């Protein structure tokens, strides 16, 4: 679906009321659902309708069949988090689509029987984009602030505030305590085979120096073990700081 300038303009009100990124994706999706039959809205354009995009367009079923036949590995990355699902999140503070693993596969055209691994990513502390002037950006079970995390972990609070901004909006992020109920719900909805824990350094700053699981702080190890009990799945990947190489890999595959 092509996002038009009018879609972006129509979403500006959502930036003020609920912290939307205002990128126009929601309005573009609505126009597609309505088959373009919306008052004062431009006609629906898909990528296939834009000549400049032709070299990027191919029949997905044929490409997937070729990949299956060749024994290739296919990896999908879902959008946002399960708690922001249009159907399973806290409406109306949700995104414009379902964000579960099943929905991701359906949109890509991959049937469930083809799936080998479902890796569910979770942060040590959940986040939301900063509250807009005219409303809230959504629910946090127990909201805290970056000063609390910095004090607990022994980190520089100014550095946390510097990096913890929305990747699209650039707004300062809100943060809260880990939500076990939300984690259990996400596990039920996604049935993960593995868990990837990010920002282990927010639990204890010394985790930044860990290269093996046993080098993590004791409280962090107990937290990981509890995640595994609740999820009935191993925590196979642990990010110890904001760097792509700082990962403890515990995978058995």
N, C-alpha and C positions, 0 to 999 in steps of 0.2 A: 504494500500500500504506500502510495506517495503522500507524504505529509506536505500540505500546502501552507502558504503563509497565513491564510485565513484560519487554519486549524490552530496555529501558534497564537494568533491574536485572540481567538475565542477562549483559550485556556488561561489567559492572563489573570482572569478573575479568580481562578483556582489557586494561583500563586499567593494571592492575598488571603484567601479564606482557609486553605488547608495545606499550604506548603508544597503544592505541586511543582514539578520541574518546569511546567509550562512549555514543553517541547512539542505539543500538538498531537502526540500519539493517541490520546484518548478520543479526541474529536475526529481524527482520521479513522479510527476503528469504528466509531459510531456511524460515520458516513458510509462506511463499507457495509455495516450491518443493515442500514436502511436502503441499500442498493442505490445510494446517491439521491434518494428522494427526500431531501431535507430543504426547507425553505431558505433561500438566499445562500445556499452552499454550492461550491464548485462541483463539477462532475467527478466521479470516482476515477482515479488513475492508478493503475498498477504498474509495477516495474516494467512489465512487458510492453507497456504503452509508451515508454520513453526510449527513443532510438539510441541515445547515448549509453543506456544501461544494457543494451542487447548482449554485449560480450560477457556480462555477468549472469545471464539468465540461462537456465537449462532445466529440462524435465527432472524433477527431484526423484521420482520413482525409478527412472532408468539409472540415474547415478547411484542410488542406494543399492539397486540390484547388482550393479557392477561391483560395488564395494563388498557386498555380501559374498559374491562369487569369488572375489580375490582374497577373502579372509582379512580384509582391512579392518582396522580399529576406527570406530566412529565415536567422537566425544561431543556431547552437547553441554552447553552451559546455560542454565536457567536464568531468568531475570529476577532480581531483587530477592525477597525472602518469602517463605510460606505464609508468614503472618501478615503479608500485604496482598494476599490472594484476593481477587475480586469476589470469589465465592466462599472462601474459608477464613478470610481476615475479618477485622473489625470494621465493617462497612459504616461510614462511607470513607474512612481514612485508609483507602486501599489503592492499588494500582489498577490499570485498565484491562487486566487479563488475569487468568489463573496462573499461579506461579509454582504449582507442584511439579514433581518429576513427570507424572503421567501426562500433564498438559503440555510440557515441553516436548515430550516424545510425539504426542499427537500432532502438534503444530509442525514438527519436522517430517512427519510421515513415517515414523519408525514404530512398528508394532511391538507390543509388550514382550512377546516371546523372543525378540532379538536382544533384549537388554541383559547384560551380564553383571554390571555393577551400578549401584546408585550411591553416589558419594554426597552426603548432606553436609554442607558447610555451616558452621555456627561460630559466632563471635563469643569471646569470654564475657562481654557486656553488650547487650542489644542497643541499637541506636535508632534514632529518627532524625530527620532533617530539622533544623531549627524552627521554632514556632513563627509563623508569619504575623504581621501586625494585626490582622483582623480575625485571627482564629488560632486553631491548634493544628499541629501536623500529625496528631495521632496519639494513641494510648501507649503508655509505659507503665507497667505494673508498679514499679517503685523507682521513680526518677531520682537520680543523684546528679552529681556534676563532675567535671574533670578534675577538680581539686581533690575530691574524695579518692578517685582512682590513683592520682599521682601520689597522694600521701600513703595509700595502702601499698602501692607497688614500689615506691621509691623512685618515681620518674619525674622528669621536668614537666611541670604543668603547662608552661608556655609552649613547649614542643608539642604536647598533646593537642592544645587548642589550634596550633598551626596546621597540623595534619588532619584533624578531625573536622573536615568541612565537606559538604555535599559535592560529589564528583561532577555533577551537572550544575546544580544551583549555586555552589560555592558558599552556601549558608552554613554557619556553625551548627554542628550536630548536637542533639540532645542525647543523653545516655541514661541507662537504668541498670538496676541489678539484674543478674541472670534470671530468666523466667522459666522455671522448671515445667510449669503447666504448658507453656507455649512449646517448649522443646518436646515434651511428650506428644502433644498434638501434631507437631511437624513430623515426628517419627511415625505416627500412625498414618498420616496422609502420604508419606513418601516411602515408607518401608526401606530405609537405607541399609545397604550392605556394609557401608563404612561411614565413619564420621571424620570430618576434617575440622580441627579446632584452630581458629585464628586468634592472634593477639594474646598469646600466652604470657607475653611480657607485661600485659596490663594486670595480670594476677600477681606477678612478682618480677621486678625489673631484672633480677639476676638470671631469669630464664633466657634473656638475650644471649647469654654465653653458653647455653646448653647445646650440645651436639648430639647427645643420646638421651633417651627417655629417663634413665635413672639419674641424669644430671639436673633434671628439673627440680624446682622447689617442692618440698614435701606436700604442701597444701595443694599445689597444682597437680601433683600425681594423684592425690585423693579425689580431686575434682574430675580428672580424666576417668578414673575408675568408676565414679558415680555416673558419668555420662554413658559409659559402656553398659552399666547395669540397666539404666533407664531405656536406652536405645536397643538393647540386645544386639549390639553391633560394636565392632572394635573402633577405637579412635586411631585411625591408621596414619593420619597426617597431622602434624602440629606445627603451626607457624610461631616462631619465637620472637620475631620482630618484623618490622615493615620492610622486608627485603625478600626477593624471590628465592634466594639461596638459603635462607635461614629457616629450613624446614626439617623437622625430625620425621623421617620416613619409616614407619613401622609396618608397611604393607607386607603381606605374605603372598602377593601375586605380582 
